[in-house]
Amino acid sequence: MKKELLQKYARAIAVIGANPQKGQPVMLFAQVEQWEFANMVTEELYKAGAGSIYLKWESQKNSVLKYIYEDEDTLSCVHKYEEAQWQEMVDTLPCRVFLDSEDPDGLKQAPMKKVQSVNQKRQKVYKPYSDAIDNLHQWVIAAVPSKEWAKKVFPKESEADAIEHLWKEILSACHIDEQSDPAERWKEHNQTLKSNAEKMTDYNFQYLTYKSPNGTDFRCSLLPDGIWCAGSAKTKAGVVFSPNLPTEEVFTSPLRGQCEGTLVATMPLSYMGNLIENFSITFKDGRAVSCKAEKGQEILEKMISMDENAGYLGELALVPVDSPISKSGVLFYTTLFDENAACHAALGAGFKECVRDFEKYNDKELFQKGINDSIIHVDFMIGCDTLEITGHTNDGRDIVVFKNGSWAI
């Protein structure tokens, strides 16, 4: 891949994604194999005005060894220095940049019950700190190919060709090319997404129904004072950033505890380094009460019970089947991309910013308004070219929002 294009992408991550303010600290998370691109991003973050940059190197293969050889109590222990790092984030509000390149199936050799139990225990400790910085700092997730991930996506190609091919797909999805200015492309793209979000908000739907011949038959109520969001986000201090590169979704958080029916997944889900395939989830009285999966049944069941609210929905997102990522025909096996190829829902935590004037309310008040709260937020894809979504208004109108998997409004 041409260095000039990679440099453009690194700058887009720094400027369009993170947008560090002058002197603001940054935490950069990357797999050790991606050191070269991580250095590119680091330099662009400094050029964009970042103060100190802390690189947190990670290794999926090392994680597998830890899960195999360390006992559960040792792995579950959150040390004082780790909590101190979280407290420092609360105090200093750094940008956080995540470079995702993990193998979607990379933890399949690890004992999954231990992996899930450890993550459940550690997330409960981290959550108060995570809540304390929510909507107060910038963060961005972007992707970098690894050889394992690339071969998963393009198994028939050589390793080198698969990596090159995956790079091309990533850059295309993120509006990076030799001719255009990424900043201008993203400005236009965000305006289009936000226009659709405003339309959905203006309809003020009471609830949505989802139907497809594949078995999806679902109804979900929306927040009375909810809004739809899309594209770039904004901190409470007014700093604009783009949390996901790429993004194609228009999303909201539904009314907690008021949904019924079955959602059928149309893509595999990579969760905790394992793939869950060909699955469906059934809801009653707002909560997931059963699930079926051809692969990953036990993992899916555990995910839904990670805490008392994990079985409730935290997000509904609309993505047309003619989105650029969907039209590429590539199954990426990672949520960052696959969620931008299809409509999806998410189990777990909702988004506070999906309540109008959310800044006026504390977390308890937002929960009472219907925003779900959980230690997980897991997207699963339900979009396809037979999906029809209808919005139902308070005055009795039924408006087709999606027809044959694409926008109808």
Disulfide bonds with the S-S distance in Angstrom:
none
